[in-house]
Amino acid sequence: MNALRTSGTSAEIIRDIFALHFPEAREVVDLTYGKGTFWKWPIDFVLIPNDKFASPDCEFREDFTATCWPCDEFHIAVFDPPFTANGPSKEGHQKRYGADRSQDGAPQNISDVHRLLRLGTLEACRIASEGVIVKTQDVIESGKYHDSEGVARDALREAGWRIIDTVRFLKGRRPQPDAARGSRIQHFRNRPSVFLIARPA
């Protein structure tokens, strides 16, 4: 694929990734399920929703950095952690996705964000047997650019997995949390979200 998508939704991108790379998926775990945004399409596999910070109806509430599941428990693991300690300004987003600093274990700064991204990616690789999909986004915090995509790529390599595809998703501009407070970098110039698709090396 190695594509840049400028329209559609994250769910449509996930659907297309499964159609192209994992058409025979049997059991899929979403480590950061939230409200199930990725799954707004007809799935034909068993979906295991997990989210420590999700609403009570989420089936599992495991810490995505250290779950209770054995190695290779699921065919595919999907991982979409908070990309910033501040969280987007959209009301409710911070608590739904575990980016509210007041929550136990939530990231307090970009170092925490990258630590959780690395550990969660390693855990996704541990519990998946055939494929991992990681969604992340480079961010600006305290006026500095931080390469989250590089952290995810390094973690996949550390786990012994190879990246087989990359999809960048750019749907309009998103305000960065520090821009309104007069940080040195005022705009992020359309930096996209990125989906990294990996298989065991």
N, C-alpha and C positions, 0 to 999 in steps of 0.2 A: 504494500500500500504506500508507505512513505509519503503521506499526503498532507496537504494543508487544507483543512475544512473551514469554510467561512460562513456556513449556514447549517441549520439543523439543530440537534440537541445532543447532549452527552449520551442519552439513551440510544439515539440512532447510530452514533459512532460505536458504542459497545455492541450493538446488534450487528453492525457490519464487520467488526473485528471477529465476532464469533462465527459469522457466516464464512469468512475467508480463512481463518486460522484454526478455529475449534468447532467445526460443524458437528462433530460427534461427541461433544461435551456431555458428560453424564451427571456429575455432581459439581456444583460451583459454589464456593464460599465467597461472600462479600464481607470482607473484614471490617469495613466502615460503612455499613448499610444506610445509616441516616434514615431518610424517608423513602428509600428505594428508588431514587431518581434514575438510576441506570437501567431499571427493569420495566420501563413503560412500553413493553412490546411483548408479543406472545413468545414465551420461552418454552422449550421442550426438554428441559433438564431439571434436575432437583436443585433448587436454590436454597442455600443455607445463609440466612441473614444474621450477621453478627455486628453489634455496635455497643461499646461500653457506655456511650452517652445517648443512645437512641431512646425512643419512646418505649414504654413498658411492653408493647406488643412485639418487640423484636425478640426472636426466638433465643438468641445467644447474646451474652453481654461479656464476652472475653476481652481481655486486654490484647490489642492487636500486636503488641510486641512480644507476647509470651502466652499463647493460647494453650488449652488443655489437650489439643488434638495431637495424635501421633504423626510421625513423618509420612508424607505421601497419602494423607487421609482423603484428599479431594483431588478431582481431576484438574480443576482450574481454581486459582485464587485471584480475586480482584481487590485492589487496594487503592483508596482515594483519601489520604489523610488530610488534615488541615494544612494549608500551604502557608499560613502566617499565624503568628501568635495573636495578632490583633483581630483577625477574622474580617470578612467583608462587612460593610456597613448595613447590609440587608438585615432587617429586624428578625431576630430568632435564629439567624444562621450560626452564630457563635455557639449557642447552647446545643443546637441540633448536631453540629459536627465536632463538638469537643474542643472548640477553639476559645471557649470562654475561660479566661485566666483563673477565675474563681473555682473552677472544677478541679477535683483531685486528679493529678496527672496531666492536666492540660498544659500545652506549651506556654512558657513565659517569655520567650525571646526566640530569635531565629536559630540560635544554637540548639534549643529544645526542638524546634520544628525539624531541623535536619537530623537530629538524633533519632526522633520518632520515625521520620521517613526511612532512615537507614535500617533501624531495628524492625520496623513493620515490613519492609521489603524482604529482609532476610527471613522473617517468619513466614511470609507468603510463600517464599521459595521452599521453605522446609515442609510445609503442609500440603503443597501442590505436587502432583506427579507429572503433569503434562504441560501446564502453561500458567503464566502469571501476567496480569495486566496491572500496571501501576499508572495512576494519573497524578500529575503534579504540575507545578507552575513556578517558574523563577519569580522572585519577589524583590521589592524595594522596601527596606526597613531602616529607619534612622538615616535616610538619605543615601544608603548604599545598596548596590545590586548584589543579590545572593543567588548562586547557581544551584537551585534545587534539582534540576534535571540531572546535573552531573552527579549529585549525591545518590540519586536513584540508580543511575547507570553504574556507578561504582559498586553499589550494594548488590546489584544483579550479578555483576562479574565476580564479586567476592563470594557469592553463593554458588558459583560455578554454572551460572545460566548465561545464555547468549540472547541478545536482543535480535529478534527476527523482523521487527517492524516498528515504525514510529508514526504516530498521527498527531499533528498539531492542530489545535482547535482555536480559532480566532473568531469570536462573534462580537464585534464591536469593542469599544474601549471600556475598560473597567477602571474606576478611580483607585489609586493606591492609597493605603491608609494614612501615610505621612504627608501626602501632597497638600492637604488642606491646612496642615500645620506649618507650611513653609519650609519643607526639607530642601536639601540641595538639589535633589532630582525631582523635578516637578511632574514629569510624565513618564510613563513606561513604554510609550510608543508601540502599542499593540503587541505586547509580548503574549504569545498564545499559551493556553494550557497544552500539556503534552501527554499522550498515552504511549507508554512503552510496553511492547508486547514481547514476551520472552519465553523461551523453552529451555529445558536442561541442556547443557553443552554436551 
